[in-house]
């Protein structure tokens, strides 16, 4: 947790916001055939749980990466895909951006940015995620 907290000042500077703390870590395993459809990590509805409403920056750390069939510690598929911009106007089409996982890669993004994890074709994708508030 302290390693992730060390990223806080860089994230604050990059996003131009003040962050307080991060929520508990989640360890995610996406096995062959799994995916996670388009979503955001935050909620604006007043009736949504506070833990979702207060999220400002999402952080994902890849524990393994994409690779070939000969490497059993890797997976194929499972790209982290971002859709447009959280502030985009709906009538403007922005390109999708897909990120190929690499072991040890840390990515931070606005929690209101629509994203998905594409279907895993082989192996298992391991990651740690948390959210700064």
C-alpha positions in Angstrom: 0.0 0.0 0.0 2.8 2.4 0.8 4.2 2.0 -2.7 0.9 3.1 -4.2 0.6 6.0 -1.8 4.0 7.1 -3.1 2.3 7.7 -6.4 -0.2 10.1 -4.9 1.7 13.3 -5.5 2.4 12.5 -9.1 -1.3 11.6 -9.7 -2.3 14.9 -8.0 0.0 16.9 -10.2 -1.0 15.1 -13.4 -4.8 15.4 -12.8 -4.7 18.8 -11.1 -6.6 17.6 -8.0 -5.9 16.9 -4.4 -6.2 13.3 -3.2 -6.6 12.1 0.3 -6.1 8.3 0.5 -6.7 5.2 -1.5 -9.4 2.6 -0.9 -8.5 -1.0 0.0 -6.6 -2.9 -2.6 -8.5 -5.4 -4.8 -6.6 -8.4 -6.4 -8.3 -9.4 -9.7 -7.9 -12.6 -11.7 -9.4 -12.7 -15.2 -9.3 -16.3 -16.4 -9.7 -17.6 -20.0 -13.1 -16.4 -21.3 -13.5 -13.6 -18.7 -14.0 -10.0 -19.5 -15.4 -6.9 -17.9 -17.6 -4.7 -20.1 -17.6 -1.0 -20.5 -18.0 0.8 -17.2 -16.7 3.6 -15.0 -15.3 3.2 -11.5 -17.4 5.9 -9.9 -21.0 6.8 -9.5 -22.8 10.2 -9.4 -26.2 9.0 -8.2 -26.9 10.2 -4.6 -28.2 6.7 -3.7 -25.0 5.0 -4.8 -22.7 3.8 -2.0 -20.3 6.5 -0.8 -17.2 4.3 -1.7 -18.2 4.6 -5.4 -19.2 8.3 -5.3 -15.9 9.4 -3.8 -13.6 7.7 -6.3 -11.5 10.2 -8.3 -8.5 8.4 -9.7 -8.3 4.7 -10.5 -5.0 2.8 -10.4 -4.3 -0.6 -11.9 -1.0 -2.5 -11.6 -0.4 -5.4 -14.0 1.2 -8.4 -12.2 1.8 -10.3 -15.4 1.7 -9.3 -19.0 0.6 -10.5 -22.4 2.9 -13.1 -24.1 3.2 -16.1 -26.3 1.8 -19.6 -25.7 5.3 -20.9 -24.7 5.3 -18.7 -21.6 2.8 -20.1 -19.0 3.0 -16.9 -16.8 1.5 -14.7 -19.5 -2.0 -14.4 -21.0 -3.4 -13.3 -24.4 -6.3 -10.9 -24.9 -7.4 -8.9 -21.9 -6.4 -5.4 -23.1 -7.5 -2.5 -21.0 -9.6 -0.4 -23.4 -10.5 3.2 -22.9 -13.5 4.8 -24.7 -13.3 8.5 -25.7 -13.0 11.0 -22.9 -15.0 11.3 -19.7 -15.9 14.9 -20.7 -16.6 14.3 -24.4 -19.7 15.4 -26.0 -21.8 12.3 -27.0 -22.1 13.3 -30.7 -18.3 13.5 -31.2 -16.6 10.1 -31.9 -13.3 9.6 -30.1 -11.1 6.6 -30.9 -10.8 3.7 -28.5 -7.4 3.3 -26.8 -6.3 -0.2 -25.9 -3.4 -0.9 -23.5 -1.4 -4.1 -23.7 -0.6 -5.4 -20.3 3.1 -5.6 -19.2 4.3 -7.0 -15.9 4.8 -4.2 -13.3 3.0 -1.6 -15.4 1.0 0.9 -13.2 -1.6 3.1 -14.9 -3.7 5.8 -13.3 -6.8 7.3 -14.9 -9.8 9.3 -13.9 -12.4 7.1 -12.3 -15.1 8.5 -14.5 -13.3 7.4 -17.7 -15.3 4.7 -19.5 -13.2 1.6 -19.9 -13.3 -2.2 -20.2 -11.2 -5.4 -20.0 -11.4 -7.3 -23.2 -11.9 -11.1 -23.2 -9.0 -13.3 -22.1 -8.1 -15.8 -24.8 -5.4 -17.8 -23.0 -4.0 -18.0 -19.5 -5.0 -15.7 -16.6 -4.5 -11.9 -16.2 -3.5 -10.8 -12.7 -3.8 -7.2 -11.4 -4.1 -5.1 -8.3 -6.6 -2.2 -8.4 -7.4 0.6 -6.1 -9.1 4.0 -6.2 -7.8 7.4 -4.8 -10.4 9.6 -3.2 
